[in-house]
């Protein structure tokens, strides 16, 4: 069996497992909603469902970008800080230019995040520094820049244009616009990863960076590109955050990177790279957001949300390792039979 055939067999085996993981998330989500609704019917009220979807939209946009990076066997811990910088940048811009179109605000946010993402990618690839170290550093650097710029001040809702604030609560055919933007980012990214060469190359890099390099894949450009996508989507999430909450300060998005990583890992994107989907990452975001809302409705201490998220991460990592060992053993056995 050739290396290409072995890789294809591994991808097929993993895809079956990942579909099962995503189905498991859907079942867990359904059970959580049913149990919470039985205990407190207000959980399924229109406003409650709308709030869950709006909060999920922001987390899902971040998770989609993070999934692209994790698939390449990297990680981006700076997304929460990038969201904060983007939100404050766009908020300040809107303060001084009330007539700025929302589309332009989204583009500015994406540009701010994209610059941060490229910086991360260049340091990781060409500086040959582990992504964990680089993005942990840029997390603090970007947050420090935002604090220095803000100088202890904050932007309040009454200082932002009414049109921008209405965008944060607007709906189209009954679906919040923020949710539609998140869905657009999800669908476009999923199509690229599944149907285009660049997507297959990102998976190949995550499966084996050395083999990908030998196969002629431009690992450097693809790595920078993955971080660019993560940064740009974090920038867009910053604009959505500003429109959703109205009040922006230098602490916006603090600690959010942990929930983003949790959503991606729980959603079935392997922390060791090379497998997973953005659909699973989005489902993970929905599950974590719903858990937080359910605990609030049930009047359970929010500490348990952190404990549950931590437990889910450990469970997902353990499952990934078990699957990887079994798939590797199965491929080795299959290869020996063919040989």
Buried (B, 14 or more C-beta within 10 A) or exposed (E): BEEEEBBEBBBEBBEEBBBEBBEBBEEBBEEBBEEBBEEBEEBEEEEBBBBBBBBBBBBBBBBBBBBBBBBBBBBBBBBBBBBBBBBBBBBBBBBEEEEBEBEEBBBBBBBBBBBBBBBBBBBBBEEEEEBEEBBBBBBEBBBEBBBEEBEEEBBEBEBBBEBBBEBBBBEEEEEBBBBBBBBEBBBEBBEBBEEEEBBBBBBBBBBBBEEBBEBEBBBBBBBBBBBBBBBBBBBBBBBBBBBBBBBBBBBBBBEBBBBBBBBBBBBBBBBBBBBBBBBBBBBBBBBBBBBBBBBEBEEEEEEEBBEBBEEBBEEBBEBBEEBBEEBEEEBEEBBEEEE
